[in-house]
């Protein structure tokens, strides 16, 4: 079963709705909310535990795979961990937990959120509000000014080489300190964030009809093989599988 449906992209959020496919073992740099509307989807976590899920919240960086039935349909929302809502809806601790915990959290959020007649994007917004409801503020809710500046500057430089040392110089901070702030506040390494940023950019270029090679170069990957490896590691799919049967809105 391949992924086929609609993709909506807006700053910090990528949302899919349609036929759900399978995905090899991967870990993305975003919080994933998946809701299964029809058929069945089995999620397997990094420890090998599996569960058929109706809804699931997968933390950023958590290793997992998906196995979908032929009739599976649903929605998958990827929320960038650099956004305020992404930091609020992730688990309060850095521990990734496992599929049982992810499923319980997903089912609870869906049960608290009335589907109504809203659009998928409006429903997704209310679902994210439900997930962040009652969460106590933490020291990661307000980003360090140097990190905020880095997150503003990096997308503008994504087509070329990017290093932690050069980025640290741009924000007047030592590389070691900036690297620790990425890990502490975003719960991902600087290099993981750059790979995620490049992958999002490549998908945007691919969606416009560009070739795999052009998309890879536009996003700063060495070549199409490099893009292919990163797409596999972060989505469990090839770039063609991730974009081929999708309508981008």
Secondary structure, 3 states (H helix, E strand, C coil): CCCEEEEEEECCEEEEEEECCCEEEECCCEEEEEEEEECCEEEEECCCCEEEECEEEECCCCCEEEEECCCCEEEEEEEECCCHHHHHHCCCCCCCCCHHHHHHHHHHHHHHCCCCCCCHHHHHHHHHHHHHCCCCCCCCCCCCHHHHHHHHHHHHHCCCCCCHHHHHHHCCCCHHHHHHHHHHHHCCCHHHHHHHHHHHHHHHHHHCCCCHHHHHHHCCCCCHHHHHHHHHHHHCCCHHHHHCCEEEC
